[in-house]
Amino acid sequence: MTSAVSVYSIPQRVLHWLMAALIIFNLLVAEAMEETVEALEDGLVPSADDLAGANLHAYVGIAVLCLAVIRLVLRVVQGAPDAPANEPPMFKLAAKVAHWSFYGLFIAIPFSGIGKYYFGNDTAGFLHGGPLKSLMWLLIAVHILAVLVHQFYWKTSLAQRMTRG
């Protein structure tokens, strides 16, 4: 849902940047989780450091899931700014697909991680650490590239909608 708003609200902006930091943290700091799961699958006791790191990874993922639900509710209730008027229709559609794909990943990645870590579901673990993780990295790269294109090629004020308002 979009509305006639020109910028994202302060809570939407705070959630965006908080979630971005938490997601990047979890994408970059997953080794302890991998070591812990591997040790548990081999019938070994994971090291205290690995277990602490795995739990931190899990708690950050659960926080991302909770924040995503709040963010989704805010988006539906408060709306989101429309794409810049001069943006080509194909890019408007791509942006819409990318944003809703992010929301899907904000939910699917934590749930698949929960499925693996807490319930031992190998399919969930494969999805979590494989295609879903790769898709998240791809979307992040495309998202950043799109913001840079808007800022420096099309010279729109798109970036300001999520920074200073």
DAZI-V878094 format. One record per residue. SS is DSSP state (H for helix, E for strand, C for the rest). Layout:
# DAZI-V878094
ss
SS
SS
This chain:
# DAZI-V878094
ss
C
C
C
C
C
C
C
C
C
H
H
H
H
H
H
H
H
H
H
H
H
H
H
H
H
H
H
H
C
C
H
H
H
H
H
H
H
H
H
H
H
C
C
C
C
C
C
H
H
H
H
H
H
H
H
H
H
H
H
H
H
H
H
H
H
H
H
H
H
H
H
H
H
H
H
H
H
H
C
C
C
C
C
C
C
C
C
C
H
H
H
H
H
H
H
H
H
H
H
H
H
H
H
H
H
H
H
H
H
H
H
H
H
H
H
H
H
H
H
C
C
H
H
H
H
H
H
H
H
C
H
H
H
H
H
H
H
H
H
H
H
H
H
H
H
H
H
H
H
H
H
H
H
C
C
C
C
H
H
H
H
H
C
C
C
